[in-house]
Amino acid sequence: MLMQHAEPTTGEVPATQADVRPYAWVVFALTVGLLLSDYMSRQVLNAVFPLLKAAWDLSDTRLGSLSSVVALMVGVLTFPLSVLADRWGRVKSIVLMAALWSLATLGCAIATNYGEMLLARAFVGIGEAAYGSVGIAVVLSIFPARLRSTLTGTFMAGGAFGSVLGMALGGAVAARMGWRPAFGAMAAMGILLVIVYRFVVTEKRLAPLQPASLGSQRLGVHMSFRALMKGLFSTRSVVCAYVGSGIHLLVPAAVWAWMPSFLNRYYGLQTGKAALGAAVFVLVTGLGMVVCGNLADRLGKHGRDRKWGAAIAICLTCFTLLTIGIRMPAGPLQLVLIGAGMFFSAGASGASGAMVANLTPPSIHSSAFATLTLANNLLGLAPAAILTGIVADRIGLLGALQIVPFASLVAALAFFIGKRNYSGDLARLNTLRDQAAR
């Protein structure tokens, strides 16, 4: 964010570090790589939905629960585990979390019934719980603040690209070898990345890339719980960013989970082809996150509240395209319109993440992004698959998917309220910071 628009600059890499060091990009690449592994382990399940349904005679509700339990664990545990990560060490926490979700994915490969699979999937969620918040906190700590929307959007898009790989590779392996090797392949990739990350990324090597003020500010992680809550929920606009982001992500989560089944049931595609086709929609979503995040940064140069306007426009565009597309007859035009809607379905993630970073102190960014992750999961990612499955058991999968886009309207309303309060909230926060600095 540019200084001329009075955006908070706490935690920004000093101006003398205008050039981003190569090691920062190495850390970014490896951190995003682990995020890819995270979502490959999470989304490979969706690619094998038809096989599991046939093998264990599962209802759509039970299938949805296997997907939603991961997001539920993430939502419940992300905040406490992220606070612990701020205290214990972010890099060590990342390595431990990635190892856990990789081993749990291996557990999915050897599950013999629905109960064992549900338990293994729960441990996948436990391992993933704080990764998104801690990973992005590490990334933002070593890059200039002017890149926040772009970095946040790109980082979160890693989830989409990981989902693409999980669906496409998982579906291809499952079509040739069965669903168990599909889970095993995802686990092996995760374990390999954990080993590389462990030896390349260390707190000691990160320290020179971080602002000099961050070391003293990290003492803030020992603040009282009351003070922490005050920092996390200090303004109405930051609450709107949390809520809007969470509800916004219900749409892509539902479509990602059920698109392989949609293509299988309504287009007659077999497991491998359905998974590959669904992966294309996920890829489009990821591209949209990167493009829209970069667009939000560009718009932010010309007005501090334009990122909110971009988020609102993105949500309304997504609603319009998906509502029309899903209600059309099956055919190429329907798939094109659904794809266009999916391009915008998670596009506001970069803007909302940047707003959270702007409106909270850098010393609690892991906790702030944990709160954002909590909202993303409890309001969007966790309920998406299972609610769609429950409705699908009653009115059919197509009918259930036709309801999903309305979440974008609710998200647009939350972002609109945030936009109306943002300027006043920023002015108030800057005044408080100035008073504290005197």
Rosetta blueprint (number, residue, H / E / L):
1 M L
2 L L
3 M H
4 Q H
5 H H
6 A L
7 E L
8 P L
9 T L
10 T L
11 G L
12 E L
13 V L
14 P L
15 A H
16 T H
17 Q H
18 A L
19 D L
20 V L
21 R L
22 P H
23 Y H
24 A H
25 W H
26 V H
27 V H
28 F H
29 A H
30 L H
31 T H
32 V H
33 G H
34 L H
35 L H
36 L H
37 S H
38 D H
39 Y H
40 M H
41 S H
42 R H
43 Q H
44 V H
45 L H
46 N H
47 A H
48 V L
49 F H
50 P H
51 L H
52 L H
53 K H
54 A H
55 A H
56 W H
57 D L
58 L L
59 S L
60 D H
61 T H
62 R H
63 L H
64 G H
65 S H
66 L H
67 S H
68 S H
69 V H
70 V H
71 A H
72 L H
73 M H
74 V H
75 G H
76 V H
77 L H
78 T H
79 F H
80 P H
81 L H
82 S H
83 V H
84 L H
85 A H
86 D H
87 R H
88 W H
89 G L
90 R H
91 V H
92 K H
93 S H
94 I H
95 V H
96 L H
97 M H
98 A H
99 A H
100 L H
101 W H
102 S H
103 L H
104 A H
105 T H
106 L H
107 G H
108 C H
109 A H
110 I L
111 A L
112 T L
113 N L
114 Y H
115 G H
116 E H
117 M H
118 L H
119 L H
120 A H
121 R H
122 A H
123 F H
124 V H
125 G H
126 I H
127 G H
128 E H
129 A L
130 A L
131 Y H
132 G H
133 S H
134 V H
135 G H
136 I H
137 A H
138 V H
139 V H
140 L H
141 S L
142 I L
143 F L
144 P L
145 A H
146 R H
147 L H
148 R H
149 S H
150 T H
151 L H
152 T H
153 G H
154 T H
155 F H
156 M H
157 A H
158 G H
159 G H
160 A H
161 F H
162 G H
163 S H
164 V H
165 L H
166 G H
167 M H
168 A H
169 L H
170 G H
171 G H
172 A H
173 V H
174 A H
175 A H
176 R H
177 M H
178 G L
179 W H
180 R H
181 P H
182 A H
183 F H
184 G H
185 A H
186 M H
187 A H
188 A H
189 M H
190 G H
191 I H
192 L H
193 L H
194 V H
195 I H
196 V H
197 Y H
198 R H
199 F H
200 V H
201 V L
202 T L
203 E H
204 K H
205 R H
206 L H
207 A H
208 P H
209 L H
210 Q L
211 P L
212 A H
213 S H
214 L H
215 G H
216 S H
217 Q H
218 R H
219 L H
220 G H
221 V H
222 H H
223 M L
224 S L
225 F H
226 R H
227 A H
228 L H
229 M H
230 K H
231 G H
232 L H
233 F L
234 S L
235 T L
236 R H
237 S H
238 V H
239 V H
240 C H
241 A H
242 Y H
243 V H
244 G H
245 S H
246 G H
247 I H
248 H H
249 L L
250 L H
251 V H
252 P H
253 A H
254 A H
255 V H
256 W H
257 A H
258 W H
259 M H
260 P H
261 S H
262 F H
263 L H
264 N H
265 R H
266 Y H
267 Y L
268 G L
269 L L
270 Q L
271 T H
272 G H
273 K H
274 A H
275 A H
276 L H
277 G H
278 A H
279 A H
280 V H
281 F H
282 V H
283 L H
284 V H
285 T H
286 G H
287 L H
288 G H
289 M H
290 V H
291 V H
292 C H
293 G H
294 N H
295 L H
296 A H
297 D H
298 R H
299 L H
300 G H
301 K L
302 H L
303 G L
304 R L
305 D L
306 R H
307 K H
308 W H
309 G H
310 A H
311 A H
312 I H
313 A H
314 I H
315 C H
316 L H
317 T H
318 C H
319 F H
320 T H
321 L H
322 L H
323 T H
324 I H
325 G H
326 I H
327 R L
328 M L
329 P L
330 A L
331 G L
332 P H
333 L H
334 Q H
335 L H
336 V H
337 L H
338 I H
339 G H
340 A H
341 G H
342 M H
343 F H
344 F H
345 S L
346 A L
347 G L
348 A L
349 S H
350 G H
351 A H
352 S H
353 G H
354 A H
355 M H
356 V H
357 A H
358 N H
359 L L
360 T L
361 P L
362 P H
363 S H
364 I H
365 H H
366 S H
367 S H
368 A H
369 F H
370 A H
371 T H
372 L H
373 T H
374 L H
375 A H
376 N H
377 N H
378 L H
379 L H
380 G H
381 L H
382 A H
383 P H
384 A H
385 A H
386 I H
387 L H
388 T H
389 G H
390 I H
391 V H
392 A H
393 D H
394 R H
395 I H
396 G L
397 L H
398 L H
399 G H
400 A H
401 L H
402 Q H
403 I H
404 V L
405 P L
406 F H
407 A H
408 S H
409 L H
410 V H
411 A H
412 A H
413 L H
414 A H
415 F H
416 F H
417 I H
418 G H
419 K H
420 R H
421 N H
422 Y H
423 S H
424 G H
425 D H
426 L H
427 A H
428 R H
429 L H
430 N H
431 T H
432 L H
433 R H
434 D H
435 Q H
436 A H
437 A H
438 R L
